[in-house]
Amino acid sequence: MAGTRSSSRGRTPTPADSGKMARSKSFFAAWLSPDPVIAHTERQYLLLSIYWIGIMAVIVATGIYEWFCNVEYMVTGLLIVIPHIVVPALYPHPSEKHIPWYNRFGVKTNAYMAGFGYVGNFFWTHYFFNLLDAKYTFCHSWNLNGIPIPLWLITQAYFLLYHTLSNMLMRRVINLFKSRVARIAVEIAVVLLFSYFVALMEAVTI
């Protein structure tokens, strides 16, 4: 039995195996950017999303948020945002290793998203307060312009994932549909559906 298991693990890949692997890589590559630097960063954000969504899932599933207040939420925010800043800066695509860290694509996307998130949190979030009568029901008093500071941090992870997924979706639509009319129709549908999905997920998790 032991010899059989060893032989199975050490067998030479067949042409069928190679074909399956090629198709799998080709399918995944079709969603990523053709630019290797951008594709590398997209993979990083997708992998990091598993990490931070896992944290949020554990918090919600176990109900430990019932005991959270300022310190606990701040620690959660830092645990989520720090890897998104550090990983792209320290582990760039090989072609970027020779350039200064502040010129790397992952660093630039983080800087852009920080600015985008600031505008969103400082101005746009109040739409929910004023028009939808939304309010935060969890324990918080560390706020900036009425928004809990930990949420400013977590916004970075949310928005990086949203932008990565939306870019992948739109890229796939553009590559699949050659007809301009069909492409525009599908793009509109994807934007509407993805926007609704994002809004729903934020309502459920926040």
Secondary structure, 3 states (H helix, E strand, C coil): CHHHHHHHHCCCCCHHHHHHHHHHHHHHHHHCCCCHHHHHHHHHHHHHHHHHHHHHHHHHHHCHHHHCCHHHHHHHHHHHHHHHHHHHHHCCCHHHCCCCHHHCHHHHHHHHHHHHHHHHHHHHCHHHHHCCCCCCCCCCCCEECCEEHHHHHHHHHHHHHHHHHHHHHHHHHHHHCCCHHHHHHHHHHHHHHHHHHHHHHHHHHC
